[in-house]
Amino acid sequence: MVARKCAARLSRWFDRLDLTLVGLMSAYGVHLLRWAVASVYLWFGGLKLINASPAAELVVQTVFWLPPRAALVLIGSWEVLIGVGLLSTHPLVLRATLFLLWLQAAGTFQVFFLLPQEAFQGGNPLLPTMEGQYAFKNLVLIAAGLVIGSTVRRGTGGAGTAGGGPLAPLPAGRRAGGDALGMTERRHGYDR
């Protein structure tokens, strides 16, 4: 009997801890993701602008239609613009920034077609080189852009947004964590 009470109390404690942690992740996760991706773009783009990027040669080889310095300035400026845009919360700026991010990230995959010998060890697509890994990591940036982009309409009140419609949050106080946790629970039928 005592063991059951302790187990039930421990279970409730872990449940409250889990709700609190999920609430914190829900409240701050997308913001931190946006700032982290912005930092990467500002840093990597800045390195290209000052000609200190370890990826400079790869950029020059894949943007072959421009002179080397112009290619670095173009891509570096583009990346810095993405970084600055991700720091904005204005929906129009964020949409334009995400378009630039996806275009830039997708463009990095041209290394696999233009320079497969630079991207893969011995031509084996299962064995990427350092350059290949550098390009593959852009899948994460594309996915991060999708997550960030999913927040653009929050609070506008339109159907399918956090402001109304099927993704509306649960009533205040129903769950810790605010809108995103409530939306997830409602969308997946977890509303108890």
N, C-alpha and C positions, 0 to 999 in steps of 0.2 A: 504494500500500500504506500509506504513512504517512498519507495523507489519509483512508483508510478507518478506520485505527486512531483518528485524531483525531476523526472523525465518530462512531465507536462510543463513544469515551470521553465525548464531549460529550453524546451521546444518553443514556448511563447517568447522567451528572451531572444533566441536565435531568429525567430520570425520578425520581431520588432527590429532587431539589428539589421536583418536583411532588407526590410522595408525602408529603414533609414538610409542604408548604403545605396540601395537602388534609387531612392529619392534624390540623394546627392548626385549620383551619376546622371539621373534624368535631368536634374536642374542645371548642372554645370558641364556635363560631358560634351555636348555639341559646341558650346562656347570654347571649351578648352581645345577641342579638335580643330575648330576654325582658327584659333590663335596659333596652334602648333603647325598647321599646314601653312599659314601665313608666314611664320618664322622660317620654315624650310624654304619657301619661295623667295623671301627677302634675302636670306643668307646665300642660297645657291645662285640666285640672279645677281646679287651684288658681287660675288666672286667672279662671275663671268664679265661683269662690267669693268673690274679692275685687272682683268687678265690673270687671275689667280686660281681659276677653277681647274681641278684635276680632270674634269670632263671637257675641257676646252677643245682638245684635238678631236674628240668624238663629235662635238657640235660642229666644228669646222668641216669635218668629213660628211656629215649628214645634211648640212645646209650648204651644199657645194656650189650652188648658183650665186652665192654672195662671196665677196672677198672675206678672208678669215676674220679680220677685225670687225667688219660690218656684221658678220654672222653672230659673233659673240655679243656685240652691242644690241643687236635685234633680240636675240633670245634672252640675254640678261635683262634688258629693259622690260620685255614681255613678262618675265618671271617676277621682277620687282613690282610691276603693275598688278599682277595677280596677288602678290603678298599684301600690297597696300589695299587692294579691293576687298580682300578677305577680312580686313580689319573693320570694314564698314558694315553697318547693320541695315542700311537702306536697301529695300528689296530690289529696286532696279539696278543699283550698283552691284549687289550680290549676284543677281542673275547674269549680268554682263561678265562679271569676274569668273563665274563658274563656267560660262561658255568658253572664255579664254583658257581656263585651267584644263577643261576637257580637250580642247583643241591642241594645246601644248603637250599635254600628257600623251594623247594619241599620236601626235607627231613624233614623239620619242621612239615609238615602236618601229619607225622606218629603219632603224639600225638593223633590225632583224632581216630586212629585205635588201637593203643597200649594202650592208657590211656584215653578212652572216659569219664571215671568218673572224670578225671582231667580237661577235656576240656569243658564239658557241665554241666550245673546245672541240677541235677536230670535226666540226660541222654537226655534232650531236646536239639536238635541241634539248636533251635532258641534262646537258652539262654546260650551263651558261658560264661565260667568262665574267670577270669583274664588271666589264662594260654591259654584258647581258643582264647581270643582276641589277645594275644601275637602272636599266630600262624597265625590267620587270617590276621594280618597286613602284612604278607609276600606276600599276593596277590598284595599289593601296590608295594612292592619291586620287584616282578616278572614283573609287568607292567612297572615300572621304568626301569628295565633292558631291556625290549623290546624297550622302547623309546630311551635309550642310544644306544642300539644295532643298531637302525635304522640309526645311524650317522656313523657307521664304514666305509662305502664305500664312504662317501662324499669327493668330490674333486679328485677321482681316475680317472675319465674320462670314466668309463665303462658305458654300457647301464643301465638305471634305477638308475643312481646316480646323485648327484648334479653336477658332472663334465660333464655330457652329457646324452643323451637319453631322455625318456619321462618325467623325473623329473627335467629337466634342468631349471634353474631359468629364470625369465623374464629378458629382457635386463636391464642393469644398469640404474638407475634413473626412471624406470617404476613404482616401488612401494617402499615405505620406508620399511626397515626391511631386505633387502638382500635376500639371497638364499631361506631360508625356507619359508618365506611369499610368494615369487614368485612361488615356487614349489607348495604350497598349492593352490594358486589361479589358476594356470595352470591346476593342476590335477583335480580340482573340477569345471573347466569351468568358473571361475570367471574373466578370463582375459577380460578386457573391451577394 
